[in-house]
Amino acid sequence: MRLLTLAPAVLLAACGSPSPAATPTIQVFAAASLTDAFKAEAAAFHGARVQLNFGGSSTLAAQITQGAPAEVFASADQASMQRVVGAGQAAAHAVFATNRLQLVVGPGNPKGIHSLADLARPGLVVVLCAPAVPCGAYAAQALGKAGVTVHPASQEQDVKAVVTKVALGEADAGIVYQTDVRAAGRAVAGVEIPAGENVIAEYPIAVLKGAGPQAAAFVDFVRSSEGQRILAGFGFGPA
């Protein structure tokens, strides 16, 4: 009887090569104002694929409390995070970034808007975030500090929608985060709000109930020196 000896490579081919382990996926729900920054964070994070879902923080919080399969929640305010914590979907959370408000106007500021008080001028089309959305709540605080009453033409469900309406010429001005004005580039212009009338937005992040081990690793990365450098590159302030 003739014995046939197969080389290891042939044996592997005959038996089939072992398939690589599937890369885990993390489901991250993040405030709309974090869109560009978190895309960069996800690209720089190793060890898992990051699936990002952006929206108004209050909307995302409602989805999480109703059972949406999220593993990490990054909110633009403490109130939305507290709703998630109160529903038992998260425990420990920490502020990882801050932001400031800015007026968003058309390129070249054609309406000559220079202050919050200017938003009350007759005939000006102003859009704001809805009161339940963090950027809307922050805008209300800023307007209250300035003693200004504004009757918005519309109230949007996230900050990106406000920027878009101004960029398209559908509105003359809005109140958004400084990072969103920066992200829009030449499509809009920004007008600074004085510190005495401005509001500091705090962004908390948490690992959610039932999350896999890579979720905590992603949160740690966002809070690390590298993650903080990425956020700073998009205009966010430190925690």
Backbone as CSV, one residue per row, in Angstrom:
resi,resn,N_x,N_y,N_z,CA_x,CA_y,CA_z,C_x,C_y,C_z
1,MET,0.856,-1.187,0.000,0.000,0.000,0.000,0.884,1.225,0.000
2,ARG,0.518,2.137,-0.843,1.301,3.369,-0.932,0.651,4.444,-0.079
3,LEU,1.426,5.001,0.823,0.911,6.064,1.676,1.198,7.410,1.043
4,LEU,0.206,8.284,1.058,0.358,9.623,0.487,0.487,10.628,1.622
5,THR,1.597,11.310,1.658,1.817,12.327,2.683,1.512,13.695,2.094
6,LEU,0.581,14.413,2.722,0.197,15.739,2.238,0.938,16.816,3.006
7,ALA,1.386,17.787,2.287,2.027,18.936,2.933,1.002,19.660,3.792
8,PRO,1.461,20.339,4.840,0.524,21.056,5.717,-0.403,21.991,4.962
9,ALA,0.129,22.673,3.940,-0.705,23.621,3.195,-1.844,22.911,2.494
10,VAL,-1.525,21.670,1.970,-2.558,20.911,1.284,-3.617,20.449,2.270
11,LEU,-3.135,20.029,3.458,-4.084,19.596,4.479,-5.024,20.725,4.883
12,LEU,-4.460,21.937,5.024,-5.287,23.083,5.386,-6.315,23.374,4.311
13,ALA,-5.852,23.248,3.044,-6.768,23.512,1.942,-7.893,22.498,1.930
14,ALA,-7.522,21.220,2.244,-8.541,20.183,2.223,-9.552,20.359,3.339
15,CYS,-9.057,20.787,4.500,-9.946,20.915,5.655,-10.670,22.251,5.690
16,GLY,-10.146,23.212,4.927,-10.739,24.540,4.955,-10.022,25.421,5.949
17,SER,-9.701,26.640,5.546,-9.002,27.566,6.427,-9.949,28.060,7.505
18,PRO,-9.436,28.219,8.725,-10.308,28.730,9.787,-10.732,30.156,9.482
19,SER,-12.006,30.460,9.685,-12.494,31.805,9.391,-12.131,32.729,10.539
20,PRO,-11.748,33.970,10.222,-11.401,34.907,11.281,-12.613,35.241,12.133
21,ALA,-12.368,35.537,13.395,-13.463,35.888,14.294,-14.135,37.168,13.812
22,ALA,-15.439,37.195,13.912,-16.183,38.371,13.472,-15.835,39.568,14.349
23,THR,-15.670,40.721,13.723,-15.372,41.939,14.473,-16.623,42.393,15.216
24,PRO,-16.527,42.596,16.525,-17.718,43.030,17.268,-18.157,44.425,16.841
25,THR,-19.431,44.697,16.999,-19.996,46.000,16.653,-20.590,46.643,17.897
26,ILE,-20.285,47.923,18.084,-20.837,48.685,19.209,-21.903,49.632,18.668
27,GLN,-23.050,49.653,19.312,-24.123,50.563,18.934,-24.028,51.824,19.795
28,VAL,-23.679,52.944,19.160,-23.487,54.199,19.879,-24.557,55.205,19.468
29,PHE,-25.311,55.701,20.433,-26.296,56.756,20.212,-25.655,58.062,20.684
30,ALA,-25.588,59.059,19.803,-24.892,60.305,20.143,-25.666,61.520,19.653
31,ALA,-25.540,62.610,20.401,-26.191,63.868,20.050,-25.783,64.319,18.653
32,ALA,-26.712,64.949,17.939,-26.460,65.374,16.561,-25.251,66.293,16.453
33,SER,-25.010,67.104,17.478,-23.879,68.033,17.434,-22.534,67.317,17.489
34,LEU,-22.549,66.022,17.797,-21.313,65.235,17.851,-21.027,64.509,16.537
35,THR,-21.831,64.733,15.519,-21.749,63.939,14.288,-20.338,63.829,13.727
36,ASP,-19.725,64.937,13.392,-18.403,64.880,12.762,-17.335,64.377,13.733
37,ALA,-17.399,64.840,14.969,-16.400,64.437,15.959,-16.463,62.940,16.246
38,PHE,-17.669,62.390,16.377,-17.774,60.967,16.703,-17.483,60.079,15.497
39,LYS,-17.684,60.579,14.304,-17.242,59.813,13.134,-15.726,59.663,13.168
40,ALA,-15.044,60.727,13.573,-13.588,60.669,13.693,-13.167,59.774,14.855
41,GLU,-13.889,59.838,15.970,-13.590,58.972,17.111,-13.742,57.500,16.709
42,ALA,-14.822,57.200,15.996,-15.076,55.819,15.582,-13.993,55.313,14.639
43,ALA,-13.532,56.184,13.741,-12.496,55.784,12.788,-11.167,55.515,13.485
44,ALA,-10.910,56.219,14.579,-9.633,56.074,15.289,-9.657,54.954,16.323
45,PHE,-10.847,54.472,16.664,-10.972,53.429,17.686,-10.711,52.058,17.079
46,HIS,-9.911,51.252,17.750,-9.578,49.911,17.261,-10.182,48.854,18.185
47,GLY,-10.521,47.730,17.612,-11.027,46.628,18.420,-12.489,46.328,18.203
48,ALA,-13.205,47.237,17.568,-14.622,47.006,17.294,-15.095,47.981,16.221
49,ARG,-16.114,47.577,15.517,-16.763,48.463,14.556,-17.792,49.286,15.315
50,VAL,-17.816,50.584,15.073,-18.727,51.470,15.795,-19.875,51.871,14.874
51,GLN,-21.077,51.479,15.246,-22.285,51.854,14.508,-22.872,53.091,15.178
52,LEU,-22.913,54.204,14.459,-23.336,55.472,15.041,-24.772,55.815,14.663
53,ASN,-25.516,56.291,15.647,-26.880,56.763,15.427,-26.985,58.154,16.048
54,PHE,-27.212,59.174,15.217,-27.244,60.553,15.698,-28.673,61.091,15.718
55,GLY,-28.921,62.013,16.646,-30.228,62.650,16.726,-30.267,63.611,17.893
56,GLY,-31.413,64.218,18.116,-31.579,65.060,19.288,-31.443,64.212,20.543
57,SER,-30.759,64.725,21.549,-30.496,63.927,22.756,-31.778,63.442,23.423
58,SER,-32.794,64.293,23.472,-34.051,63.892,24.109,-34.727,62.768,23.326
59,THR,-34.632,62.824,22.002,-35.205,61.766,21.161,-34.461,60.454,21.367
60,LEU,-33.139,60.528,21.403,-32.337,59.323,21.618,-32.616,58.725,22.995
61,ALA,-32.738,59.585,24.002,-33.028,59.100,25.353,-34.360,58.355,25.379
62,ALA,-35.356,58.893,24.681,-36.661,58.231,24.623,-36.544,56.872,23.938
63,GLN,-35.766,56.808,22.868,-35.584,55.538,22.162,-34.906,54.506,23.057
64,ILE,-33.912,54.951,23.817,-33.187,54.036,24.710,-34.110,53.501,25.801
65,THR,-34.898,54.379,26.407,-35.789,53.934,27.483,-36.905,53.035,26.958
66,GLN,-37.158,53.111,25.648,-38.176,52.252,25.036,-37.593,50.956,24.488
67,GLY,-36.286,50.739,24.728,-35.693,49.457,24.372,-34.827,49.425,23.137
68,ALA,-34.475,50.570,22.580,-33.593,50.573,21.407,-32.257,49.917,21.772
69,PRO,-31.663,49.151,20.856,-30.444,48.382,21.165,-29.174,49.226,21.168
70,ALA,-29.098,50.174,22.067,-27.908,51.022,22.182,-27.003,50.486,23.282
71,GLU,-25.696,50.719,23.125,-24.728,50.285,24.134,-23.990,51.460,24.771
72,VAL,-23.926,52.574,24.054,-23.295,53.791,24.569,-24.208,54.962,24.247
73,PHE,-24.366,55.870,25.206,-25.156,57.081,24.979,-24.293,58.288,25.293
74,ALA,-24.158,59.183,24.310,-23.438,60.444,24.488,-24.440,61.566,24.263
75,SER,-24.766,62.278,25.317,-25.812,63.292,25.285,-25.224,64.696,25.274
76,ALA,-26.015,65.650,24.769,-25.590,67.050,24.786,-26.067,67.768,26.038
77,ASP,-26.728,67.039,26.935,-27.150,67.666,28.192,-27.312,66.617,29.281
78,GLN,-27.341,67.095,30.515,-27.487,66.204,31.660,-28.923,65.694,31.797
79,ALA,-29.898,66.505,31.402,-31.298,66.118,31.581,-31.633,64.848,30.805
80,SER,-31.180,64.757,29.560,-31.454,63.562,28.754,-30.763,62.342,29.347
81,MET,-29.532,62.534,29.827,-28.824,61.419,30.457,-29.548,60.961,31.718
82,GLN,-30.065,61.901,32.494,-30.760,61.534,33.728,-32.031,60.741,33.448
83,ARG,-32.680,60.998,32.314,-33.861,60.208,31.956,-33.471,58.755,31.704
84,VAL,-32.323,58.560,31.077,-31.837,57.203,30.809,-31.427,56.520,32.116
85,VAL,-30.744,57.261,32.977,-30.336,56.721,34.280,-31.568,56.380,35.116
86,GLY,-32.551,57.274,35.116,-33.761,57.057,35.893,-34.550,55.839,35.445
87,ALA,-34.402,55.484,34.164,-35.097,54.309,33.634,-34.313,53.024,33.880
88,GLY,-33.168,53.149,34.557,-32.362,51.971,34.860,-31.523,51.469,33.709
89,GLN,-31.345,52.303,32.676,-30.583,51.883,31.500,-29.102,52.243,31.588
90,ALA,-28.725,53.033,32.581,-27.321,53.407,32.773,-27.118,53.739,34.238
91,ALA,-25.882,53.626,34.669,-25.553,53.972,36.056,-24.493,55.064,36.049
92,ALA,-23.242,54.659,36.006,-22.156,55.635,36.006,-22.101,56.381,34.678
93,HIS,-21.902,57.682,34.754,-21.718,58.493,33.553,-20.785,59.638,33.897
94,ALA,-20.164,60.209,32.877,-19.186,61.271,33.111,-19.232,62.281,31.981
95,VAL,-18.977,63.533,32.306,-18.886,64.585,31.288,-17.560,64.420,30.553
96,PHE,-17.619,64.404,29.223,-16.405,64.207,28.433,-16.078,65.394,27.533
97,ALA,-16.995,66.361,27.422,-16.750,67.519,26.558,-17.702,68.645,26.938
98,THR,-17.362,69.851,26.496,-18.238,71.008,26.684,-18.356,71.761,25.363
99,ASN,-19.349,72.639,25.304,-19.607,73.401,24.088,-20.201,74.746,24.477
100,ARG,-20.236,75.668,23.534,-20.817,76.987,23.769,-21.779,77.314,22.639
101,LEU,-22.677,78.245,22.910,-23.638,78.664,21.899,-23.063,79.754,21.002
102,GLN,-23.624,79.834,19.800,-23.242,80.870,18.849,-24.447,81.155,17.956
103,LEU,-24.562,82.382,17.502,-25.586,82.702,16.513,-25.110,82.205,15.158
104,VAL,-26.002,81.582,14.405,-25.676,81.162,13.050,-26.464,82.039,12.086
105,VAL,-25.767,82.603,11.110,-26.379,83.496,10.124,-25.872,83.110,8.739
106,GLY,-26.430,83.737,7.719,-26.004,83.451,6.364,-24.596,83.959,6.094
107,PRO,-23.946,83.439,5.059,-22.592,83.888,4.714,-22.542,85.404,4.524
108,GLY,-21.576,86.047,5.164,-21.460,87.495,5.064,-22.410,88.252,5.970
109,ASN,-23.243,87.519,6.724,-24.197,88.132,7.659,-25.023,89.229,6.984
110,PRO,-25.801,88.868,5.953,-26.528,89.882,5.169,-27.559,90.686,5.950
111,LYS,-28.072,90.140,7.042,-29.081,90.856,7.830,-28.465,91.705,8.943
112,GLY,-27.149,91.703,9.045,-26.489,92.528,10.054,-26.866,92.156,11.474
113,ILE,-26.842,90.876,11.772,-27.205,90.385,13.107,-25.935,90.302,13.954
114,HIS,-25.936,90.996,15.087,-24.722,91.066,15.897,-24.933,90.692,17.361
115,SER,-26.172,90.408,17.749,-26.431,90.093,19.155,-27.721,89.305,19.286
116,LEU,-27.932,88.743,20.468,-29.197,88.060,20.740,-30.368,89.027,20.620
117,ALA,-30.157,90.279,21.020,-31.231,91.279,20.945,-31.699,91.481,19.510
118,ASP,-30.793,91.343,18.549,-31.163,91.525,17.144,-32.167,90.471,16.671
119,LEU,-32.212,89.328,17.344,-33.133,88.268,16.929,-34.593,88.664,17.116
120,ALA,-34.840,89.697,17.912,-36.213,90.149,18.155,-36.667,91.192,17.138
121,ARG,-35.811,91.539,16.180,-36.191,92.548,15.189,-37.367,92.076,14.341
122,PRO,-38.325,92.958,14.054,-39.468,92.589,13.210,-39.008,92.143,11.821
123,GLY,-39.667,91.134,11.297,-39.384,90.674,9.948,-38.244,89.689,9.835
124,LEU,-37.526,89.449,10.920,-36.405,88.512,10.885,-36.932,87.085,11.071
125,VAL,-36.487,86.178,10.221,-36.905,84.776,10.321,-35.876,84.021,11.166
126,VAL,-36.302,83.631,12.354,-35.413,82.950,13.300,-35.907,81.523,13.522
127,VAL,-34.990,80.574,13.504,-35.332,79.189,13.833,-34.521,78.763,15.050
128,LEU,-35.143,77.977,15.897,-34.497,77.471,17.101,-34.742,75.972,17.210
129,CYS,-33.989,75.324,18.069,-34.297,73.943,18.408,-35.536,73.929,19.295
130,ALA,-36.277,72.835,19.257,-37.448,72.682,20.113,-37.028,72.726,21.582
131,PRO,-37.891,73.206,22.467,-37.539,73.336,23.888,-37.093,72.039,24.548
132,ALA,-37.608,70.895,24.068,-37.247,69.612,24.673,-35.861,69.141,24.266
133,VAL,-35.308,69.742,23.216,-33.983,69.365,22.720,-32.941,70.208,23.451
134,PRO,-31.782,69.641,23.801,-30.785,70.421,24.544,-30.464,71.785,23.950
135,CYS,-30.255,71.862,22.628,-29.902,73.167,22.052,-31.045,74.163,22.199
136,GLY,-32.284,73.680,22.257,-33.421,74.565,22.485,-33.481,75.047,23.924
137,ALA,-33.202,74.141,24.860,-33.190,74.519,26.273,-32.058,75.497,26.563
138,TYR,-30.889,75.238,25.978,-29.757,76.150,26.170,-30.055,77.520,25.554
139,ALA,-30.683,77.531,24.377,-31.022,78.798,23.721,-31.988,79.603,24.586
140,ALA,-32.956,78.918,25.198,-33.910,79.604,26.074,-33.198,80.233,27.268
141,GLN,-32.204,79.522,27.803,-31.432,80.075,28.919,-30.673,81.330,28.491
142,ALA,-30.051,81.269,27.313,-29.280,82.414,26.823,-30.186,83.614,26.562
143,LEU,-31.327,83.374,25.936,-32.270,84.462,25.668,-32.796,85.050,26.973
144,GLY,-32.998,84.198,27.970,-33.443,84.678,29.273,-32.405,85.571,29.925
145,LYS,-31.135,85.175,29.829,-30.057,86.001,30.379,-30.004,87.367,29.701
146,ALA,-30.269,87.369,28.385,-30.197,88.613,27.619,-31.485,89.426,27.715
147,GLY,-32.531,88.852,28.298,-33.811,89.546,28.395,-34.474,89.743,27.048
148,VAL,-34.317,88.749,26.168,-34.834,88.847,24.799,-35.935,87.805,24.587
149,THR,-37.014,88.229,23.950,-38.099,87.314,23.589,-38.099,87.129,22.078
150,VAL,-38.063,85.878,21.653,-38.032,85.556,20.223,-39.214,84.655,19.895
151,HIS,-39.833,84.911,18.753,-40.922,84.067,18.270,-40.415,83.327,17.033
152,PRO,-39.888,82.115,17.216,-39.266,81.404,16.096,-40.263,80.990,15.023
153,ALA,-39.785,81.002,13.792,-40.616,80.556,12.676,-40.823,79.049,12.724
154,SER,-39.853,78.338,13.300,-39.980,76.894,13.469,-39.095,76.451,14.620
155,GLN,-39.420,75.287,15.160,-38.634,74.687,16.235,-38.214,73.294,15.780
156,GLU,-36.918,73.117,15.619,-36.384,71.900,15.008,-36.032,70.841,16.049
157,GLN,-35.974,69.594,15.592,-35.728,68.471,16.493,-34.256,68.207,16.771
158,ASP,-33.358,68.839,16.023,-31.939,68.758,16.363,-31.215,69.966,15.787
159,VAL,-30.013,70.185,16.270,-29.271,71.398,15.936,-28.865,71.445,14.465
160,LYS,-28.632,70.291,13.857,-28.240,70.268,12.445,-29.346,70.830,11.557
161,ALA,-30.600,70.614,11.948,-31.722,71.123,11.159,-31.761,72.646,11.181
162,VAL,-31.387,73.250,12.308,-31.335,74.713,12.401,-30.263,75.255,11.455
163,VAL,-29.086,74.657,11.505,-27.990,75.091,10.632,-28.386,74.944,9.166
164,THR,-29.025,73.843,8.832,-29.417,73.591,7.442,-30.384,74.649,6.933
165,LYS,-31.360,75.038,7.748,-32.332,76.044,7.306,-31.659,77.391,7.050
166,VAL,-30.696,77.747,7.881,-29.976,79.005,7.662,-29.094,78.889,6.422
167,ALA,-28.428,77.758,6.262,-27.549,77.556,5.105,-28.326,77.605,3.789
168,LEU,-29.564,77.118,3.805,-30.389,77.104,2.592,-31.110,78.427,2.347
169,GLY,-30.971,79.374,3.278,-31.645,80.656,3.128,-33.098,80.631,3.541
170,GLU,-33.530,79.547,4.195,-34.911,79.457,4.658,-35.121,80.205,5.971
171,ALA,-34.035,80.572,6.622,-34.091,81.344,7.864,-32.931,82.325,7.873
172,ASP,-33.109,83.421,8.605,-32.058,84.440,8.690,-31.046,84.143,9.781
173,ALA,-31.498,83.480,10.839,-30.602,83.244,11.973,-31.146,82.147,12.866
174,GLY,-30.268,81.628,13.709,-30.650,80.632,14.699,-29.617,80.627,15.809
175,ILE,-29.890,79.857,16.841,-28.938,79.684,17.938,-28.527,78.219,17.954
176,VAL,-27.234,77.989,17.793,-26.706,76.625,17.717,-25.424,76.548,18.544
177,TYR,-24.735,75.423,18.455,-23.438,75.295,19.110,-22.350,75.847,18.200
178,GLN,-21.287,76.357,18.801,-20.189,76.890,17.999,-19.566,75.806,17.114
179,THR,-19.600,74.561,17.572,-19.029,73.472,16.779,-19.819,73.232,15.498
180,ASP,-21.124,73.488,15.528,-21.945,73.282,14.334,-21.705,74.371,13.300
181,VAL,-21.465,75.594,13.759,-21.107,76.668,12.832,-19.781,76.328,12.165
182,ARG,-18.853,75.858,12.950,-17.536,75.483,12.427,-17.646,74.349,11.411
183,ALA,-18.472,73.358,11.720,-18.614,72.202,10.838,-19.256,72.572,9.503
184,ALA,-20.099,73.602,9.498,-20.799,73.998,8.270,-19.902,74.756,7.298
185,GLY,-18.738,75.193,7.752,-17.797,75.866,6.861,-18.347,77.159,6.283
186,ARG,-18.159,77.338,4.985,-18.553,78.585,4.334,-20.047,78.686,4.055
187,ALA,-20.786,77.637,4.367,-22.231,77.660,4.107,-22.961,78.631,5.021
188,VAL,-22.346,78.943,6.177,-22.945,79.874,7.135,-21.838,80.727,7.746
189,ALA,-22.246,81.646,8.610,-21.292,82.435,9.396,-21.751,82.409,10.847
190,GLY,-20.824,82.675,11.748,-21.143,82.665,13.168,-20.976,84.030,13.796
191,VAL,-21.798,84.320,14.792,-21.706,85.556,15.563,-21.562,85.162,17.029
192,GLU,-20.513,85.636,17.668,-20.246,85.273,19.054,-21.324,85.816,19.994
193,ILE,-21.628,85.039,21.016,-22.523,85.465,22.092,-21.648,85.753,23.305
194,PRO,-21.760,86.929,23.911,-20.909,87.271,25.059,-21.025,86.245,26.186
195,ALA,-19.946,86.100,26.937,-19.908,85.110,28.020,-21.041,85.311,29.020
196,GLY,-21.396,86.568,29.294,-22.445,86.843,30.265,-23.822,86.386,29.829
197,GLU,-24.003,86.169,28.530,-25.286,85.711,28.001,-25.215,84.271,27.498
198,ASN,-24.016,83.731,27.434,-23.825,82.401,26.866,-24.095,81.316,27.901
199,VAL,-24.125,80.084,27.424,-24.374,78.916,28.273,-23.331,77.856,27.926
200,ILE,-22.785,77.225,28.942,-21.844,76.129,28.720,-22.630,74.818,28.685
201,ALA,-22.564,74.141,27.566,-23.239,72.849,27.422,-22.297,71.735,27.854
202,GLU,-22.766,70.879,28.756,-21.978,69.735,29.212,-22.470,68.466,28.521
203,TYR,-21.516,67.662,28.051,-21.829,66.429,27.331,-21.444,65.209,28.177
204,PRO,-22.417,64.489,28.744,-22.099,63.263,29.483,-22.153,62.031,28.576
205,ILE,-21.419,60.998,28.956,-21.402,59.745,28.201,-21.529,58.586,29.179
206,ALA,-22.179,57.509,28.752,-22.387,56.362,29.639,-22.434,55.071,28.840
207,VAL,-21.981,53.996,29.483,-22.181,52.642,28.966,-23.563,52.195,29.432
208,LEU,-24.340,51.631,28.529,-25.718,51.280,28.850,-25.861,49.829,29.313
209,LYS,-26.955,49.569,29.958,-27.258,48.243,30.497,-27.205,47.190,29.388
210,GLY,-26.513,46.090,29.660,-26.438,44.990,28.703,-25.401,45.162,27.617
211,ALA,-24.588,46.208,27.694,-23.583,46.461,26.660,-22.453,45.442,26.726
212,GLY,-21.825,45.208,25.577,-20.673,44.323,25.513,-19.426,45.007,26.050
213,PRO,-18.346,44.251,26.254,-17.128,44.811,26.854,-16.477,45.913,26.027
214,GLN,-16.666,45.885,24.708,-16.044,46.903,23.872,-16.695,48.275,24.039
215,ALA,-17.911,48.310,24.562,-18.585,49.592,24.773,-17.824,50.430,25.794
216,ALA,-17.407,49.798,26.890,-16.631,50.511,27.904,-15.291,50.958,27.344
217,ALA,-14.704,50.137,26.472,-13.426,50.495,25.860,-13.582,51.728,24.976
218,PHE,-14.707,51.826,24.274,-14.940,52.999,23.429,-15.109,54.254,24.282
219,VAL,-15.857,54.144,25.364,-16.031,55.295,26.265,-14.681,55.728,26.825
220,ASP,-13.869,54.765,27.226,-12.531,55.089,27.737,-11.700,55.795,26.671
221,PHE,-11.848,55.359,25.420,-11.093,55.982,24.332,-11.522,57.433,24.132
222,VAL,-12.827,57.681,24.139,-13.331,59.050,23.965,-12.792,59.964,25.061
223,ARG,-12.658,59.428,26.265,-12.184,60.226,27.397,-10.658,60.263,27.508
224,SER,-9.975,59.474,26.687,-8.512,59.431,26.731,-7.912,60.685,26.113
225,SER,-6.603,60.841,26.240,-5.937,62.015,25.668,-6.110,62.062,24.157
226,GLU,-6.064,60.899,23.503,-6.252,60.878,22.048,-7.682,61.260,21.679
227,GLY,-8.641,60.702,22.404,-10.034,61.046,22.138,-10.320,62.510,22.381
228,GLN,-9.708,63.075,23.410,-9.897,64.492,23.713,-9.263,65.387,22.649
229,ARG,-8.143,64.949,22.091,-7.518,65.717,20.999,-8.431,65.755,19.774
230,ILE,-9.095,64.638,19.513,-10.024,64.595,18.378,-11.172,65.575,18.609
231,LEU,-11.744,65.563,19.793,-12.845,66.471,20.108,-12.409,67.929,20.005
232,ALA,-11.225,68.227,20.522,-10.714,69.600,20.461,-10.545,70.055,19.020
233,GLY,-10.187,69.121,18.146,-10.022,69.454,16.737,-11.314,69.879,16.067
234,PHE,-12.443,69.521,16.666,-13.746,69.913,16.133,-14.363,71.064,16.931
235,GLY,-13.574,71.646,17.837,-14.019,72.830,18.557,-14.642,72.595,19.914
236,PHE,-14.666,71.347,20.385,-15.236,71.073,21.703,-14.236,71.437,22.793
237,GLY,-14.770,71.887,23.923,-13.931,72.208,25.062,-13.760,71.000,25.956
238,PRO,-12.814,71.062,26.888,-12.591,69.939,27.807,-13.703,69.833,28.833
239,ALA,-13.790,68.663,29.441,-14.802,68.443,30.480,-14.513,69.310,31.695
